[in-house]
Amino acid sequence: MKTYSLILFCCLLSISVFAQQSSISQKQKDNLALIERRIVADLRSTTNQVAAKNIDTKVGKLQSEKLRADGSFKNIDYDTKVLIKWNAVEHLANIESFIIAYTNPLCKKYDDKILYDNIIASLDYWNKKDPISPNWYSNEIACPRVIGQILLLLQNANISIPASIKNSLIEKMQRGNMYKKTGANKIDEALICIYRAVLTRNKPLLDSAVEQCFEPVSFTNEEGLQYDYTFLQHGPQLQIAAYGVVFIDDEFKIAAFLRDTQWAIPADKKKMIVHYFNQVFLNTLRAGYSDFSTTGRGVSRKGNLFKKLSNKSGLLHNVELVNPKDKELYLQLVERIDNKKPASYGIKPTHQQFWKGDYTIQVRPGYLFTVRSNSIRTKRTETGNGENVLGRTMGDGATDIQRSGDEYYQIFPLWEYDKIPGVTSRDYNKDIPTTTSWGQPGSTQFVGGVSDSLYGANVYQHNFDGVKANKSYFYFDNEIVCLGAGIYSDAEQPITTTINQCWLRTKAFSSKNGLENTDDHLDFNAKKDNWLWQDSIGYFFPEGGNISVTQDFEKNDWQRINKKYKKADTTSGYIFKAWFNHGKKPQNEHYAYIVVPGVDENEMKDYPISDIDILANNDHLQAVYDTKLKILQAVFYEKGELIYGKNKITVNKACVLMLKPSDTNSLSLSVADPTQLLKNVEIGVNGKKVNCQLPTGNYAGSTVELNINKNE
């Protein structure tokens, strides 16, 4: 009876498989084969003549120095349960290198019988050993993805392997669940399902996998693409150049695989990912270098800031395949990255305020300036898996100031972490590790800003680690004004606000003299002619201040910030660091500095800084007026009024606003609510009352723009 039941089951299974395969049309079969060829071509995209020589060298060393007779590798601990440096996945990467060398006519190992035997032995060893990591990601994504790539390379080259090994490995690809994951992790899981569907010619599985792949290309209030086009992962945490890159890398890769087939990405979703890539991700780059605030815990990884994008392979190549109409934009990007054109080449001015991500971008041909903050709606920059262990204040109003792009590249082991650029913090004797993994929630509500896509202002009400401050930022064409007020702390340590901490590229100069010493103290008391300059960036101090500047040689190791590295992994260099000293237990202290990127030191003395008029800088109002552009920007922390010249502005609720000429008879008013709770606010402009209805729901905190007719 048992034998009969088994036979019946096998017959039914065969009928099911036959029915599934016979239901696929010839066109669908052809498309599945086309998708397979595209995937394999992508895997081989870097295997040119130079890469073939490198792969030959790598494979030769693996065979002679590390490969055992049973197919295992000497340098891999298959039983380790360490979380951070679980290296068993290298076994699969080695097999993939073997296959690329074996199947590439440019390689010396092409069609080599010994190498073929090594491939089979190593596959068999992995299949039987089945290493398991304590990190779910390795088990559900990293290993299954490489297994799929290996099997696709073999299948496309018509290389036979024992069916028992192949079927067992395909089964091991099924350890994740694409339906239960979110954001970038969902796409990773779904891509593995696409690999399985192509390997087995399973159309229903491909249908489901494609649906799940493109499902994250939609706005969400959970992890993933937000309504302001930021990307959040690990809860509400900014990840534009971290998981956000995984997101677009996989989405464009999949869209390129599936283009011009029945499974092609829908037009509305294509529009969304193109917007994210063109208008958000690219705006966080300067000559290929990411804003450090967008990289999550990856900021502590070597080389992570530099995105070597190429239109020959990888992400940018796939973007071009999916969106060829913007080819000129991508060519300009490549020329900037390859240093064929300056960092300013092709850059268009823009200002963006991201109300979901608590993030602000100011882009000009001459510079990139960003602010990363946090609120009760978002999280600070994460620590996790032993990475970015010192970045506890990296989201507390951190400013990124880039001209060439590499001002912070590889600097992070050398940073003093209570002096992250832009941050107001305790000045500890030594850096304090983060105690909360995967991002600590923010503690304040009044965080946000206003933008008209060219100019704007934002605010970060800071309350962390026993330090309070009202911090605001005002953006014009050539100047960014940074104000702080209401600085309080009862901590024993002195309180500081850091102006910048970057590579020392030139000698620093000040309005007093050239700074000869490695440790200089500047006590600016006057209300004008106070400035500091280094590496084409000027800093003006219209309210004076007690400022320290260092130009020291620093040396340290990467393990200090990322536990996956060894103590021997060191870096060094000269660091420029400048900060305000607010003293111990400050009560209602303040600061003001104006950043002017792209200025020569000889221009500092006569720079028209008087065009920038700081109208107020206290704990209830911060406001700046650009007399040349005739733009007013103000942060009202409460109901109040502002008088400048013959003008009077009143608000009945806390808000951020911007007022500028629209034409000779009207003014353009932009308003936003940083609390994201208000439904309206009444603005008075020279006696004229304007009732501003504010965005709500998913757009609460975004900017509303109104036109005020002066003559009505």
Secondary structure, 3 states (H helix, E strand, C coil): CHHHHHHHHHHHHHHHHHHHHHCCCHHHHHHHHHHHHHHHHHHCCCCCHHHHHHHHHHHHHHHHHHECCCCCECCCCCCCCCCCCCCCHHHHHHHHHHHHHHHCCCCCCCCCHHHHHHHHHHHHHHHHHCCCCCCHHHHHHHHHHHHHHHHHHHHHCCCCCCHHHHHHHHHHCCCCCCCCCCHHHHHHHHHHHHHHHHHHCCHHHHHHHHHHHHCCCCCCCCCEECCCCCEECCCCCECCCCHHHHHHHHHHHHHHHHCCCCCCCCHHHHHHHHHHHHHHHHHHEECCEECHHHCHHHHHCCCCCECCCCCCCHHHHHHHHHCHHHHHHHHHHHHHHCCCCCCCCCCCCEEEEECCCCEEEEEECCEEEEEECCCCCCECCCCECCECCCCCCCCCCEEEEECCCCCCCCCHHHCCCCCCCCCEEECCCCCCCCCCCCCCECCCCCEEEEECCCCEEEEEEEEECCEEEEEEEEECCCCEEEEEEEEEECCCCEEEEEEEEEECCCCCEECCCECCCCEEEEEECCCCCCEEEECCEEEECCCCEEEEEEEEEEEEEHHHCECCCCCCCEEEEEEEEEEEEEEECCEEEEEEEEEEECCCHHHCCCCCHHHEEEEEECCCEEEEEECCCCEEEEEECCCEEEEECCEEEEECCCEEEEEEEEECCEEEEEEECCCCCCCEEEEEECCEEEEEECCCHHHCCCCEEEEEECCC
